Every structure is written in structure tokens, then in C-alpha cells.
Amino acid sequence: MQLNRTCDGVKRRDMLKIGSLSFGGLTLPNYLAMANNGQATQGRADRAIFIELPGGPSHIDTFDLKPNAPSEIRGSFNPIKTNVPGIEISEHLPKLAKVADKFCILRGVSHTLAAHRLGQEYVNTGSKPIPALEYPSFGAVLAKERPSDAEIPSLVAVPKAAQGPGFLGIRYAALETNSTPTQGQPYSVRGISLPDGIGVHEVNRRQALLKKLDRRFGELEQSDQLIEGLDQFGAQAYSMITSSRARQAFDIGQEPESFSRQFGDDSFGQSCLLALRLVESGVRLVSVQLGGWDTHQDNFTRLKSNNLPKLDAGLSGLLNGLEQRGLLGTTAVYVTGEFGRTPKINQRSAEGGRDHYPRCMFMLMAGGAVQGGQVIGESDEKAAGPRNETITPDDVAASFYYNLGIDPTTEFNSMTGRPITLVRDGNVIKELFS
Amino acid sequence: MGETKRNLAPDNFAMYPITLRVTFILTFVSGVWIGTQNSEAKEPRLLVRGQSTTNVIPPINTRFAASPEGESPDFQKHIIPLLGKLGCNGRACHGSFQGRGGFQLSLFGYDFRADHGAMLDDSTGRIDLQDPDESLVLAKPLNGDFHEGGKRFDKNSWQHHVLRTWIHQGALNHSPEPMQLERLDVQPKEIEFTESKQETNLRVLAHWEDGSVEDVTILCRFKSNDDSIASVTEDGIVADGTAGDTHIIVSYDNAVIPVSIVKPFPASKSFPLTSSKHPIDRLVDQKLRKLNIQASGKCSDAEFIRRASLDISGILPSPKSVEDFLSNTEPMKREHLIDELLQSDGYAAWWATRFSDWTGNSDEQLNNVLPVRNVATEMWFEWLRARLENNVPYDEIVEGIVNAQSRNPNETYLEYCQEMTESCKPGQASRFADREGMPLYWARRNFQSPEDRAIGFSYTFLGVRIECAQCHKHPFDRWSKDDFAQFAKLFTPIRVNQNLVAQDAKKERDTLLTAITGDEKLRGADLRRALYGAAREGKTIPFGELLVNVRQLTEKQKRAIELAKKRVRDTTSTTIPSGKILGQTTNISLDHDPRNELMEWLREPSNPYFAKAIVNRVWSNYFGIGLVDPTDDMNLANPPSNGPLMDYLADEFIKNQFDLKWLHRAITTSDTYQRSVEPNESNRLDQKNFARHIPRRLPAEVIYDAVMLATGSDAKASLLRDELNAMAIADGKPKRRNQQDFALEVFGQSIRESNCDCDRSDSPSLLQSVYLRNDSEMHQRIMDSSGWVTQACKEIGVQGPVQMNDAQYRTAFNRANTIRKQVVNQASRFRQASDQQQLKMRKTIASELQRASQKIESLGFQMPPINGILSGKQKWESLEPLPPKTAKHEDLQNLVEQAYLRTLSRYPDIDEVNVSVDYITQSESPADGVASLLWALVNTKEFIITH
């Protein structure tokens, strides 16, 4: 596959040449055949970090700049070169520009849901929301398919989860930290250390007693989601309390200053550091949020003075940190908002803003088998839609699962026994892994 | 058919036109027509209602199969629905906010003027009147290569003919205002699949205001609410799936019509009709029978008292009330308990908390709406609580909010400020509750723009999410963008602001201000501080007022309107702004406070939402799921799971003068509410038809209080129960963001901010389990000196659980050691005294040493026998701790019983007693064992869920 130079000066993978069999057309049987022949790289990641940018970040001011577009579209930010020749991103992301070889930019990702909640549900699950059924978050699927050791939660959300476990059931819900860590300070999730005066022996005895007494619901324990979920959480809470592993994992205060500094000193950067420590300790998926992207007004000031510096420091710190710890090859990283923003700048405030725009957005992928330092997909000259082939959130979700070694066409059963395909309409984006 | 199933239907039924392949036997049974059919027939049973209409205009696809002559397709009736059906105005295509391919249509249609304009706009090239075939609206959908949206129809298809004919005839939009679609008649109304692999056709007739009736099936959009139960094709053919019930949603023009679908579970055996005479039970039973679901039996008395107490009053029943209830043999005891609970303080407090959720009583949003800080939420809560306590009719409570004025009738501004200053003082919120109106609702920061108010008002009082229509036609309801805009306008005249007062009060306000600030002109935070300080000093401070900023008509305008009326002209073209109530056609002129009319509309018996919204929310509190669910999303595409039941409850609620206690009583006295949690084969999979009790996690505040009551001593618990003020269900104060109580936040207390019932969460989580098992607050409550473990240990005469920390131990040791030294010295002085002196001293010293002995023991150490010390035989050179006492077996059994009653509200069975007693006797100390038992009981699933 070769790199082509396009009119906007950005190199991109030539996808047309591969044709429909490849991009967006890689069906599972094809994929399996290719994997068997050694043609497709197997997913290598066994853990993941999912970074959400709720509000919907502007693609045109971050990773998909259009310097040649008219001024009412291009905005006031300029592109800068990255450490990968041919790839340019916003001038307000200088640190990420230095690690562009570690991640892959997806451009011209497109869908149709312009409401925050629906868009979030879509990108968090890889399936378009439908009324009868809620699809599970990525973490819930991992928690089910690749559960962590008992004393470590499978899924942690810092500080809150945007997406629940849907039809998989409450037992696969995230441990929400409800707070974010501060650099250099000890950090703990409340309740996971034993208080003075109660030893592990005492906890074990109590647990045994509880097990004998907590048996009121008999056969309902298997068939009721709530009761089953409570059992699961109870067992997990017990394991976490009695082992020091979880405590250690949460305590970012144990990181040397030289290491923690590179993440930036705000709560997002330190949450990224926490995510790194947690996946290092065996948590399957950590979700981290950086909000404030809903820039209907004052788009440029808000981005450059607040959101972009935070994202820049936190994400570059995370990618560097994962590499330094030897985790980048086994940790799948996925960064996305729920949609892009309108190319045309609105007049709602003095400097203008941008509105919800699902037809064109960016996403970032890194880690595991993802080949960094490339741009996949392309938007048109006004960043108003994909130029050629359309990448959908379904495709990216399928690829994320693939990177984690989970077949995106796996069927699960809903509570009522209805079979449901994990990612309904997605195809693995092969270029990510080549 | 083996037996006649009853379909509840309120009005007349008739044979459906024979285009359907179904043979009907129509029977008139007690006022309703029942459609059944031959058991050999493989078709589903259909419920058909309404008259067969003559003069139906046949479907457009037949009329335009060949290029017709003489018929003009209508823009509203045909062209826009056709474009909708073809997907043109979807969000992905031309319905997007920036259009697509240089052409934009209103999302989901119904903005006819804009759509017509967009199509006729020369620059879009969509319509070419000179050469119709060159119109892009024809060329693009005919040619996939040329159209990003692909090929949408074939050349010379009926779609092609319709669009081409319309353009050919001038591409007109005849009516400047949309024509009213009077009724969209979908047949059948209800489909009951009796066997698998069945199919049936839907047929849809549009009844227009001009009297015409057209078969528009082919122009409708169809959607299934659950594809696994029934699927539907583009042409309206419905096919069955797995067992259950759902709806097919039919949309055309601004109408959205649900068709009920039932696919029964396989019948294992027949079961009897419910014997209950309770209307709720009968209506639930009707639905269950259609689904072949048998209801579970009634719950036990112990389950009932726990469930009813927690659900009605939010409070865990006391051990004594459980014992009394269980030993009571009176047949009507459940009804009596319900009455007692409805009279209890807990009822008013808990429901004021729920009403606070729905009305948005949030500290965060009330910041600075009063000159005194942190009192507004409490006043709001108390205002609601007092009304619930007195069972003020629901519509009157709402009236106090909707029509709220700051001043009571005939109150001067000064009197108002004096009263409000008093009400803001600690513990005086009840003075505010005595006031007529609750204007704080209007003062919230997230309730200031007319749009926010339209959205918030719909959420609170209608249970409707109108926000979709702010930007486009509501996809699941009939609301258009214009409906939203007209509705929002009604809220423009209302102004609330701390610095705003009526014209007549300005002077008085200045006088009050000058008395506080002197000549200094303070503003913003400085002014607030000064006012706050003055209020604390007992001075009367000025308050803002809610004002209705209406523009009066000038005399000239009034005359012009009179004149126009006489000449029967449209009178709306004056300069006075006006708005419209949702779904109403009358303009409300904003030359007066529009809220009276809003309120009158709310309490109209014909209002489609007002009563249903509250009935549904109350229902949801008792069953964990609304008849319409989510409870704040009543729309045409989300019909109730049991429509007749919803209608019954809403109608009766209105007939009972909006009596809330009637509603609670009606629900809780039904068998449906009192079902057992045990499932049977037929109802195991059903979640929404109320065939068994489905366990729910208790709400955040209720769990919080239950933990306090279960772990606290009897004295502490009864204080909590009597006062209520210290309980989470009664404080009515969701804290500010990031300052919420940790436990309440973890358990999902409502943040009351986003006009969504989902602000409250009842999902369990890992962190909740961690909290209950291991949070220091939990350990503290269990070991507390005012806790039940301490009390119980005292009662059985063993040492309590209070674990001294190192510092406390040192203090105790030092004190005991000082006493020891004094005692040893005293004894030595005694021994040195003469016999005569000893005789004199003996009595005093004995009693002194007795006291010292008690003191030493209370500090946790032992003292040797007094005689030994006095005689010097006991040197007593160091302190020894007291040996632990053992408890009597009988006492422990009783204690275990008490532990069960105060946590799980039931007696333990014999196994549970044995396990618990064994555990305690094998523990390091009885106190450890009792503490562990209490810990285990509050950590059972049984404790935090309803059952």
C-alpha cells in the first residue's frame, strides 16, 4: 500500500485501490481466512483505555484542519507539522504532534445522530441506538469476555461512566471512581482499604457469615438481573477489600514526579495516569472523560485556552507513558467524541461557534496492533463529509474489538433470550493494523 | 377458540373491510364488540374499530400506477410524505441542519413553507418548471450514480409519476397554513398473533379537515418498538416474532399512531380469572390473559409491611411495628396499615422529596435567588411537604406553583419582605409553607429563557419531552417546531430576579436598602453580604418579586380590535404578542398573565397529559417501571404498556378531585401491588405487565435512612422516626455538585438539574457494595456508642464493641492507673492507722473503694477484692484488663431475632438463628459477633432491595 499526496497536502492511505473487499468490506469470513493465512495481524491488545470527549469536539480545529477552506469555515487555527511527514494537526496540540507516530487519525468518520445522548450511545457501543434494547459499553463486553482477577475490577470509569452495560446486565457495570486524582497526592477509591482494627481474618469470617445468611431469593438469583448483579458486586467488593492490589493500583501518589509530570497537572491528565496504572495492574478497560467540547459559542477561545492544552498534555503523556512502561503494544487506546462540529462558523457570539455535526468527525486509535503514524479516511475540502468511503462508528468499534481479540460479530443473548450481534453493521478497518 | 378472550374496548366495533384475509365472528358482549375468529384460521386476531367509510380515495400508488390525468398531487398530503418515505428529509440526508448537496429539508418534515421554498429555490435546481424532467428532485433519485443517497425509485414508477405530475402542474403548495389532519385511522388497532409465522397488513386512512378520506398506507412510515416481537415492512405488513407485547408506530403528516401487538406465551395450562374485584387487578388481568401469563400469588405479611412502609413512607418499619403487624389477626390489617402509612410524617416527607425531584428543587439552580443563602431548597421542600401532609389536591398544589405570585393577596411589599425575612430564619421554613404561592419554581437559573421554561414546564407537569421540537418536528409525536415556538412564547412575560420589584414597591425597597447600607451604593456580592448580615441581625431585608411583564393595549388598538370583531376579521394582527398552549388552536394574547389559562388547561379533564403524568410517576414508584416508561417521555410512539389501566387511573384520579391519597390507596390495596416476588413458568420473562413483584433497589435516601435506623440504638432510631428532620428522605436538599453526601451520591440521589427523571438512578454498582461493606461510615455506625450493637451488648450484660484507639486506651489506662495508685496509698494509710482509727475509717473507705472498683471496671480494667487490698495481701502493682463476659444462649437467640426485625423486618428461621448464634459464640467477643451479624444483615441483598 502506498501513501498518496492529496490536494490538501496530507498524505493518506490510498483506499480506493484496495477496493471494496478491503476497507469497509472486510467481512468476518474474509477476515478469518486472512487471519489464518497470516494476512491479517491478530489483535494483540488485552486491555484498553477509552477516552471520551463528551460535547463533540470540533474536527476542523483539531485533527482535520482545512487551511485552504474559506475563512468562515477554516477558523483561526493553523496546522503544524508532526513527527510523521505529511501529517499535520492543530497548532494547539504541539505535544501530540511530537508523538504522531504512536497514534492513527481517522478522518471523515460519519454518522447521523446529532443529539448528545444518542451520539454518545452510538460511539460508546458501535451500534446505532434502538428503542427496544440498550447495547453494552466496550468495557462491559470486556468484563464479560475477559474478566479481570477477582481482586481487581474489570472495568473502571474515571469519574463516571457514560454508557452502561445495557442488555449484558448490571453485573458488568463499571466501578465509578466519582472523583479524579490530583498530581502527587495519594489517591484511593473510598472504601477499598480496611479500617483500623479490622483484619483480613475478621473480614473473611464476616463474609462467610454473609454467604450463609444471604440466601433469601433462591432460584431468582439466576434469573433476575438486579439480584445477579448485586451478587457479582458483593463478591468483587470482598475481593478488592481484602487484597492490596486494587489499593496500590489506584494510588497515583506512588508515581515519581518525573513520570506523573508529563501527563499535565489537571484532572484529565492525572486521570490518564490513573488509567495507565490501572491497566498495568490488570483492569481490562478504563474510561476517562474530558468534557467541555460543546462549543456552540466562543469556539476558538475555549478550545485553545482550555480543552486542547489538556488533551494535548494528557493524551501525549499517556501514549509516552504506555510506551515507557512497555504497555503500548498490549493496550488498545480509542479516543472519540460523539460527533464533529459544523464546518461553517455560526454567529452566535462575537467570535462564533460551531454546532453539532455528526456527518464528519475525527477519531483516534492507538496501541495494540494499531499502526501509528497514519491517517485513515479523508474528509472533503470543507470537512463537511467523507470524501470517498465512509467510516462509521460501527467500523471503528469493530476494529477496536478486533484489536482486543474479540470477534465483533459475536452473538450475545439478551435477557429474553434474543440473539444480538455485538457490532451490528461494522467492518474491521484493515488499514489500522497494517 | 376454546374460550372467548376479552378485549377491552371503550366504543363501537365493526367489521373491517374485507381486504384482510380474516374471517371474523363479531359478538356483542356487555357493551363491547368482541372480534374472535375461527380457530382453524392461521391469521392473527385483529381488533377493528370505527365505521367502514365509503368514498375512500384509493391509495396513491394505484392512482398513479399509470401517469394519471386530471389529478393533482397535494404538497402536504402527498409530496412531503413521499419525500419522508423515500428518506429525503432524514438526518443523514437533506434533513441535516446544513442540508446536503446544497438542498435542505426540514428534519422529519412538517415545515411546509420552508420545504416548499427550498424546493422552488432556483439555486437548488430541485424543481424546473420549464422542463420538469430536468428537475433534480426527479433526476437524482432516479439515478444512483448521480445521487449520493442512491437510487430511490424507478422510472415510470408511481413515485416518479406523483412527483412529475406535481411539478408539471406548477409545483404548488396550495394552502399557506397546513391543512388539519383530523384523524389518522389505522386498522387494525390491535393485533394478537395466535400462532407463529403470521402476517397481517395495516391499512391507514387519513381524514382531512376538508372532509376527504384517503388511503395513505403506502405513504406512511412504519416502525416497530421491539423488532424481536413484531417486525413491520415499509408497506405496513406486520409479522410476528417471539412472545411478548409491543407496538407498531405509524407516522403520517403530524400524526403518530401506535398499534398494539400481542404475541402470547405458550399456554401450559389454563388458569382461573382473577377473583379480585379491584379495578386495577381486573385491568392487569385482562392484559395478562392476552399474553397467557399467570400472576404470582400474594406476598407474605412480613414482606407486605416492609414493602408498603418503604414505598409509601420511605421508612423502614420499626421492629415493634413489624411484630405487632405479624401478630395482628384482623382481616383488613393491610388496608389499615396503608391508611396509617398515608397519615404518617414519612409519607409527606418522602413524597415531598419526589415532588422536589420533578419540580427541580436544586440548590445549585437556586443560588442567589433569595438574599439569604442556602434556605431556598428547604423552603421549597417544606412548601410541598405541608401540602402533601394535608393532602391538598394535586391540581391545587400545581396551581400554587404555576400561578405563583410572590405576595399573598392584599399583602404590601413591606409585609411581604417582613414575612420572607422571618421565613428565611433557621427553622422557620414552615412560615413559607403557609404562603399561597411557590414562585421559587420560576426563579431557578435553568428556568429563565422561554425555551427552557417550555421544556421544564412540559417535563414537570406533562411528563413530555418537548425539547425535540425546539429544532424540528418531534419524531415521535405530533409537535412541530411551530408548536414549540408558540408554546415557548407564553413564558416570555414572566420575570423573576432578586433586584426586581413591582412599580409600587420601588420606593419601599429603596427605604429598606438605605436602612441597611446607608448611603453606600452596594452591588452584586457586596450587596448580598450586606443583606445577609442584616437578616442575621434581625432587620427586614428587601426581596425580589415575580413580575408579569405584559404589554397593555392602547385605547386605539382596543378600538381597532372592536372594529375588526364587528367586521368579522382576524383580530390577531395587533402588535400584542401571543402564544399557544400545546395542541390548542386559540391564541393567548400576552396582554395579561397567561399562566391562569395554562393552569386551567392543565386541570381540564380532557388534558391528555396532566393527570397521566403524575399517575404514571406514582405508579412507577410502586413498581419500578411506569405504565409509560421512561416516566417523563409520554409521546404517541411510546404508548402505555396497559392503556386501559392508564386511562382508568387518570380518569378516576380526576373524578376524585386529584386526590393523591386516593391514588396511593388505589394502587397499594390492589393484589397487583401485593404480589409475591416468586416467579412462575409463565411470568418469569415478563418485566412490564405486573404479574409478579419485580425487585428494585431502594432509592438513595431510603437506603441511607434504612442503614441509620438498622444500625442505630432503639433510642436513636425512634428519635429519627419521630423527628424526621435528620433523615435523608426529609431533608429535601440535594447538595451542590461535588458537595453531595458521598453515600447519597453513590446510591444515585437526583441532582434535579436536567429536566429528566433519569437524574435519579436506582442501578446498583460496585462502589455501592464497597460502601456498604467497608466504608468507614458504615463501620462507624455499627460500632457507635449510640448504635444498636452497643445497646444489645448492654442488654445481655456483655462488654460493648467500642474499640478504643491508642490515645483513648492510654487515657483510660492513665486514669485507671491514677485510681489504682490512690487506692493502694489509701490502703497503706489505712493499714498504718491505729485499730480505733481503722474502726472509724472502715465504713467510709469501704464505700470509697467500692466506687473506685466500679470506676476501674468502667474503664475496662479489673480491681482485686477490696479486703485483700486493705489487708495488704493484694499488692495490686499493675492493671489487668477485664476478662470478656460470655452471653447466655437464650439471650443470644432473642438478640438475633431483634437484629432480623430491625434490618429485614421479619423473624429469622431456625437455621438463621443457629448460624447467627454459633457465629457470635465463636467470635472473639460477643460484641464482635453481634457487630458482624449486623454488618452481614445490612449487606444482604434482602436489605437493599424491595421484595
Interface residues (C-beta under 8 A of the other chain):
Chain A: H111 T112 L113 A114 I130 P131 A132 L133 P153 G164 I170 A173 A174 L175 E176 N178 V189 R190 G191 I192 S193 L194 P195 D196 G197 I198 E202 R205 R206 L209 L210 K212 L213 D214 R216 F217 L220 S223 D224 L226 I227 G229 L230 D231 F233 G234 Q236 A237 Y238 M240 I241 T342 P343 K344 D355 H356 Y357 P358 R359 A384 S414 M415 T416 G417 R418
Chain B: G90 R91 A92 S96 F97 Q98 S224 N225 D226 D227 S228 T242 G244 T246 V677 E678 P679 R684 L685 Q687 I694 P695 R696 R697 F742 E745 V746 S763 P764 S765 L766 L767 Q768 S769 V770 Y771 R773 N774 D775 S776 H779 Q803 N805 E912 V915 S916 Y919 S923 D928 S932 L933 W935 A936 L937 N939 T940 K941 E942 I944 I945 H947
